[in-house]
């Protein structure tokens, strides 16, 4: 059994590495080739880029699925919100949280969702291989720390105006806790005791800076005429098309989606487990709650209270899940209930086809590059 585990880990590691070696460069090369479209046809470029981005998320989902790590959903049904502007907030436990969300967003039951995501993630992610992809896609990398907090929030607002809106992204994904649960638990509980906030056992108190900036920037309330004019000119100067200006006038948040991520027995996967397949196959469950953005406070103490209430609810949900293996049934927030947990299926043939397409594309790029280099050397020889 030990030999099988080692061999399996080696095989899976080689598979993931090989997958990265041809999938990510292929995406980057195609985006470089198509970059001129941004000048006259930015909408077309964004659609093509979003499609390629969604295919890469399918690869990440396949790493989990082939390891026996499946995903299920329960709570409020959010399928009808795929094409709506949503702010998605969730608890943060480990490095597997992002791949699990990629799994959810690339699932067959959520068509078009993966191509229109906008991530707000820690700046360290920028320096990984997928960080290059996220940079091209237009995700925002936020730097933690009190010294840079205000500057980062100003940059986030500008990025929303210049990237999220013109590129017509839909779901903004944010981890308000600002770090992994196991890293922040002790300091979060000490802060809660000192200031009289709920002392949480399974999540940490969220921070509201990024969320408040997002809600204020994408508020349904109309901006003042002078602010609107300035922002429209800023977007027009950056992208130079009338479609972007129209989006600036109309685009605003419509929904807040609250996700509670629960791993079996409170033992989260991490990136190495996901790659090696070293843990027994298991199912992660995501519990969903949905709220109309117009009903949620946007600033100050009211937003802080709303967020702390949500996280106290998460703490109770996770306590119940860890004790019973399932989430309790809560009163429906809005829309349709999905009591579940409903396992999210993946199509093996689709992932196989994507691998073939990306591999052949990488071979084509290498052939063209080698031909150009050879011709260049022959010319100067």
N, C-alpha and C positions, 0 to 999 in steps of 0.2 A: 504493500500500500504506500509506503514511504517513497519507493522508487517511482511509482505511478505519479505521485504528487509532484515530485521533482521534475520528472519528464514533462508533465502537463504544464508546470509553471514555466519551464524553458520554452516549450512550444508556443504557449500563449504570449510570452514576452517577445519572442521573435515575430509572431503574427502582428502584435500591436506596433512594434518598431517598423516592420516592413510596411504596414498600413500607413504609418505616418510618413515614411520616406517617399512614397509615391502619391499619396492623396493630398497632403498639404502643399508641396511644391506645384502640383498640377493646378490646384485652385489658384495659387498666387500667380503662376505664369499666365493663366487665362485672364485673370483680372488685370494684369499688366497689359496684355494684348488689347483688351477691350476698353482700357482706360480712356481713350479718346472719345468714347461715347458720352462721357460726362460733360463734354463741352456743349454739344447740341441736343443730346438725348439722355439727360440724366435719369429720367424715369425708367427708360429701357435698361440702362446699365444697372440701376438699383434692383430691378426685377431679376435680371440675370445673375447678379451677384448674390441676391438673396436665395435663389435656387441652388447655386453652388454651395453656399453656406449651409443650407438645410441638408444637403447631401453629406457634408462632413459631420453634422450632428448625428446623422444616421449611422455613420461609422462608430462614433463613440457609444451610441446605444447598443450596437452589435457586440461591442466588447463586454458589456454587462450581460447581455442576453446569452451569448455563447458560454459564459461562465456559470450560467444557472441563476443569475441575479436578476430577478424579474421585478416588475413594478405594478402596483394596483392603485386605483383611485377610489375615493368615497367622499361622502358629504354632498355639497352643492355641485350640480352639474355645470361645467363652464364651457361645454362644447360650443354653445351658441355665441360665445364671446371671442372666438378665434379672430374675427376681423374687427374687433372693437379695441379702442385705446384703453389699456388696462395697466395699472401699477400692481405688480405681483410681489408680495412680501412673504418671507418665510423664515423659519428658524434655521440655524446654521450649525451643523454638528461636525462635519468632516469634509475631506477633499472629495468624497463621493457625492456630495450634494449637487454640485454643478453637473456632473455626468448624469445623475438621476433626473435632473430637470431637463437635460438635453434629450434623454430617453422619452420623457413625457411629451415634450414639444414636438418630437419627430415621429410620434406614434401615428398609426394609420387613421385613428379616429379624430385626429386634429389636423386636417389638411391645411396647408398654407401657413400654419402657425410658426414653424421653425424658421422660415425665411424672413419673418418680420419681427424678430426679437431685437431687443436693445438691452444689453447687460450693463449694470453698474457693478464693477468688481474691483478687488484690491489690485493695486498697481503691480504687485509682484507677478500677477498672472500675465502681464504684458511681456515678460521676459521668458515665457515658455514658448514651445513651438506653436501652440494654438493661439498664443498671444498675437502672433503675426496675423493670423486669420481675423481675430477680433479687431485688430487695428484697421484692417481693410474694411471690415463690416461696419465699423463706426461705433463700437462699444466704448464706454467711458471707463477709464481706469482712475480710481480714486485713491489718494494717499492718506493713510490714517495718521492721526496725531493732532494735538491741540495747536501746535505751531502753524500748521498748514490748513486747519479746518475751514476757516472763512475763505481763504483763497481757493480751496478746492470746491467749495459750494458755488462760488462765483463762476468758476470754470465749468462746473456741471450745468449751471443755468445757460451759459453761452453754448455749450455743446448740445443741449437739448434744442435750442433755437436753430443751430446751424447744421445739425445732423439728424436728430430724431424726427423733427418736423419735415424738413425737405425730403428725406428719404422715405417718408410715410411708414415708419415703423409702428408697431401696434403694442406689443407687451413689453413693458419695462420690468426687468427682473432685479430685485434688490434684496440683500440680506441686511436688515436694519441692526442686527446685533453687532456688526462691525468686527466679527472674529468668530473663531470656533468656540463652541460651548465649553469644551474641556479647558480651554485657555482662559476664558473669561468668567467662569462660574464663581470662583472665590472672590474676585474683585467686585463682581456684580452683586453678590449677596452682601458683601460688606457695605457697598454703597446703598443698597436697599435698607439695611438696618439703620444706617446713619441718618437717612432722610425719610424714614417711615414709609417706604414703598414695599410692595409685596416681595417677600423673599422666595424666589423661585428655585425649584429643584431640578427641573429638566430643560429649562431654557434660561437665557440671561436677558436682563432688561435691555430693550431696544434703544437705539439712538434715533433721534427724529430729524437730524439736520438734512440729510440727503432727501428723505421723504418730503419734508416740508418744502425744500427747494423745488422738487419735482411738481408737487401739488400747486404751489404758487405760480410756477412758470406755465403749467398747463391747466390753469384754473378755467372752469367753464365761464366764469365771470368775464365780461369784456374788459380789455385793457383800455386805459385812457387813450384818447386820440393821438397824443404826442408820442406815448410809449409804443403804440401800435405802429405808427409811421416809422419810428426809429428802428424797431425790430424788423419790419418788412424790408427796409432798405438794407439792413445788415444781412438778411437772408438772400436778398436779390444780388448783393455784391458778391456773396460767397458762391452762389450757384447759378445766378444769371438766368433764371427761367420763370415764366409767369405762373407755372404750376406750383412752384415752391411758395410764391407769395400768396396764392390762394389757400394753400395748406396752412400757412401761418395764421390766416384769418379764422379758419374753421376748426383746426385740430385742437382738441382738449381731452383730458382724461374723462372717461365715462364710468369706469369700474375700478374698485380695489379688490384684488383677489388675495385672500389670506391662506397660505399653504402651511400645513403642519406636516413635517417629514418625520416618519417614525420607522426606525430600524428594529428588527426582531430583538426582543429582550434588552433594548436600549444599547445595543452594541453596534455602532455604525460601521459600515464598510469604509475603507479608505482607498486611495488611488492604487496602492500596491496590491491590496487584496483583489481589486478589480482586474488588474493586469495579470497577476499570477494565478488567480482563481484558487487561492489558498484556503478560503473559507468554504464551508458547506453551502450548497445552493440555498438561497433564501429569497423571501419576497419583502421588499420595502413598500410601505403604504403611505400615500399622500392624502391628507384630509383637506378638503376645500371649503372655504366660506367666501361668499361674494357680497359686496356692498356697493351701492351706487356712490360714485365719487362726490356727487353733490350733497350727499347726506353725511359726509365725513368732514370733521373740522379740519381746517387747512393750516392753522398756525397756533403757536403758543401752548398754553396750559391745556386747552381743550384737545388739541391733537395729541399731546403727551398722555393725557388721561385715556384717550381712545386707544392708543397704542399699548399702554400698560394693561388696559382691560383685555385687549386681544391676547397679549402674551400670558396673562394670568389664566385665560381660557386655554391657551396652548398647554400650559403646565398641567392643568387638570386633564386635558385630553390625553397627553402623553402618559400621565400617571395611570390612567384607566387602561390605555393600550398596553403598557408594560406589565400590568397586572393580569389582564384578561386576554391579550393577544388581538384585540380589536378595539376600534373607536366606538364611543357611545353615539347614539343617534340624537342629534341636536335638532331643535326647531329650525326649519328651513330659513335661510337668510333671504333668498330671492330666487325666483326661477323654479327649476325642477330639482328634486332630490335624487341623488345617486347613492343609495345606502351602501351598496357594495359590500366588501371591497371588490371592484371589478378589475380583473387582470387585463393589462394593456398588451395586446398581441403584437408581434413583429413578423414581417414576412421575410423568411430566409432567402427566398429567390430574389427579392428586391435588393437585399444587401449583397448577394452574390453578383448580381448584374452591375451594381455600382462599383464593386471592386474591379470587375473586368473593364468597365468603361474608364475608370481612373487609371488603371494600370496601363492600358493601351494608349491613353492620352499621354501619360508620362513617357512611354517608349517613343511616341511621336515627337515629343518635345526634345528628348535626348538625341534622336536621329537628326532633327533639324539643326540643333545646336552643334553637333559633331560635324555636319556637312558645312555649316557656316565657318567653323574654325578651320576645317580642312581647306576650304576654298581660300580663306584668308592667308593661311600658311603657304599655299601653293602660289598665291599671287606675289608674295614677297620673297619666295625662294629663288 
